[in-house]
């Protein structure tokens, strides 16, 4: 009897021992990720990898693809993010032509965003004034390898800026660069009558009669040409002429004098939209002051 009992107790103890080695104790604070047959691995102890960190990865993807609308508006320089939320609720923002008043709306890179009907950009607005030298063409790049004005302002801004209007290769003087599309449009559209003052050096003296004809206006290529002012430059030969004009026609100043059989030897733009060359040497650039930017916006 005793041997049977001992044998039975031994079998039970052996069974219990086997069970303890194959079945881990339960811990409510830990969760199994594998079956009982394998060695248990707990999520708490598992090292976090890029593959398992799904929520962070998804957030990073969204940020790379888009930007919250309130941040987009704030980055454009209009107002703070908190103020942008108020404007969004009030219906001041639209994306791709549709009114958006949803908090947290994600703006994608190719979306067209407008605030109160005006196109905006999340980049900080830059305004760079260059005193252009000769032999540089006004273009972003040139397939013929010629020097462009972009080389002269390459270090002016981390944002991509563009020239406002044009100066031909041999014309020197003021040229504005910006990433502000609204300002660029205002400064180049004829209806805004943005004035430019040029100093023209002619191959011969300009007669009084020809100056009067230019001042009165004349027909060039079936279109009437009107200058705002024309005069001799004080204390200079009669071949040195100042011309104030708001026309944006291509090479218009040179063509005006060519029409009356004069050749322009040198042409320099000394004033553009109220901006001057003061303290700006040839080939150098500077950023506009806040006052100058404000004046441009009020033109």
KEPA-820244 format. One record per residue (C-alpha): residue in three letters; x, y, z. Coordinates in steps of 0.05 Angstrom, whole numbers, plus 5000, padded with zeros to 4 digits. Example, Ala and Ser with C-alpha at 12.3 -4.5 7.8 and 13.67 -1.06 7.14 Angstrom:
<sites>
ALA524649105156/SER527349795143/
</sites>
This chain:
<sites>
UNK500050005000/UNK505450495020/UNK509450354958/UNK503350474914/UNK501851124951/UNK509151344944/UNK509051144871/UNK502651544860/UNK505352144897/UNK511752104857/UNK507952104792/UNK503952714815/UNK510253074836/UNK513552894771/UNK507653144733/UNK507653794773/UNK515053894761/UNK514153794686/UNK508354294686/UNK512554834721/UNK518054794668/UNK513354854608/UNK507955334634/UNK510356014658/UNK507056384714/UNK501656874694/UNK503057614704/UNK497258084691/UNK501958654676/UNK505258274619/UNK502457994555/UNK504857394516/UNK506557464443/UNK508356734430/UNK505056064446/UNK506255684511/UNK510555184472/UNK515855724459/UNK519856134507/UNK515256724526/UNK517257404501/UNK513858004533/UNK512158644496/UNK514659024556/UNK521658734546/UNK521758744470/UNK526459274441/UNK522859794399/UNK524959804326/UNK522960234267/UNK518559654244/UNK514759604310/UNK514160354323/UNK508260424276/UNK504961044307/UNK511361464304/UNK512761244233/UNK505761434210/UNK506362114243/UNK513062244209/UNK510162054141/UNK504362534149/UNK509063104168/UNK513462964108/UNK507462974061/UNK503563564089/UNK503064124138/UNK497364344182/UNK493464924153/UNK494365384213/UNK501865274210/UNK501865394135/UNK498366064146/UNK502966244204/UNK509266074163/UNK506766534108/UNK507567114156/UNK500267314162/UNK499067154236/UNK500466674293/UNK497865954292/UNK492666124345/UNK490166714305/UNK490166274243/UNK485365794277/UNK480466364287/UNK481066584214/UNK480165864191/UNK473765794231/UNK471366454202/UNK472266194131/UNK478266614110/UNK482266024082/UNK481165604020/UNK485065023991/UNK484664863917/UNK478665323910/UNK474665013967/UNK473265354033/UNK476564994092/UNK474465104165/UNK476764434191/UNK481864464248/UNK487964034234/UNK486864024158/UNK493263784124/UNK495764194065/UNK499663784013/UNK505764053975/UNK501964173910/UNK495764493941/UNK493965203924/UNK492365583988/UNK489066263990/UNK487666724049/UNK482167234039/UNK482667093964/UNK490267213959/UNK495166653944/UNK499966514002/UNK506266104011/UNK509065784075/UNK515966054059/UNK518466684092/UNK517967254043/UNK524567514018/UNK526068163981/UNK532968253952/UNK535368853913/UNK541168763864/UNK545369293829/UNK546268903765/UNK552768953725/UNK553468863650/UNK553968183616/UNK548967823660/UNK542367593632/UNK535967613671/UNK533866893672/UNK533866303720/UNK538765903678/UNK541665923608/UNK542865323562/UNK548265703526/UNK552465773588/UNK552066523595/UNK552466853663/UNK545666973696/UNK543467443751/UNK541966843794/UNK549366743804/UNK549867423837/UNK544467283889/UNK545866543899/UNK547566653973/UNK542267173987/UNK536866704012/UNK535565974028/UNK528666073997/UNK528366063921/UNK527566773896/UNK525967023826/UNK527467663788/UNK521768163782/UNK521568383709/UNK527768393666/UNK533968793648/UNK537368613584/UNK544468363583/UNK547869033573/UNK543269443619/UNK545669563690/UNK542069783753/UNK536569583800/UNK533468903796/UNK528868623850/UNK528467893870/UNK522967583913/UNK518866963928/UNK512667403940/UNK508267263880/UNK503267813897/UNK508568353900/UNK511868103836/UNK505168123800/UNK503768823826/UNK510569093804/UNK510168813734/UNK502868903715/UNK501769533672/UNK495469753709/UNK499569913771/UNK503870423734/UNK510270253771/UNK515370783753/UNK522570663734/UNK527971183723/UNK533571053673/UNK539971413659/UNK541371343584/UNK548071523552/UNK547171653477/UNK552071643420/UNK550572373406/UNK546972973435/UNK539472923439/UNK536273513403/UNK530873923437/UNK525973763381/UNK526873013389/UNK526273063464/UNK519673433454/UNK517172893407/UNK518872353457/UNK515472753512/UNK509172863471/UNK508572123455/UNK509171743389/UNK507371093355/UNK512170513359/UNK510269843328/UNK503070073322/UNK502670233396/UNK503070913428/UNK509071043472/UNK508471533530/UNK514171713577/UNK512772023645/UNK518772493643/UNK524872613600/UNK530373123611/UNK537773263605/UNK541873063666/UNK544273673702/UNK551573863693/UNK552473313641/UNK553273323565/UNK546773353524/UNK547772613508/UNK546372423581/UNK538872343589/UNK534172173646/UNK527871793627/UNK522271623675/UNK517371103648/UNK512370593672/UNK511870173609/UNK514169463615/UNK515169323541/UNK521468953522/UNK527669403513/UNK522969993510/UNK528070533529/UNK533170313477/UNK527670263424/UNK525170963440/UNK531871273422/UNK533070803364/UNK526471043335/UNK529571743330/UNK536271483304/UNK540271493369/UNK544170913397/UNK544270783471/UNK551470673492/UNK549870563566/UNK543370453602/UNK542670443678/UNK536370363719/UNK537270823779/UNK530370793811/UNK525270223812/UNK518670273848/UNK521570803895/UNK527870393910/UNK534570713896/UNK541870493888/UNK544170883948/UNK549970523983/UNK549269933936/UNK555569823893/UNK555069503825/UNK554668743829/UNK552368753902/UNK545568623933/UNK541968783998/UNK535468584032/UNK529969094034/UNK528169414100/UNK521369314132/UNK519570024113/UNK521369904040/UNK517169274038/UNK511369644069/UNK511970184016/UNK511869663961/UNK505569363989/UNK502170043989/UNK503770203917/
</sites>
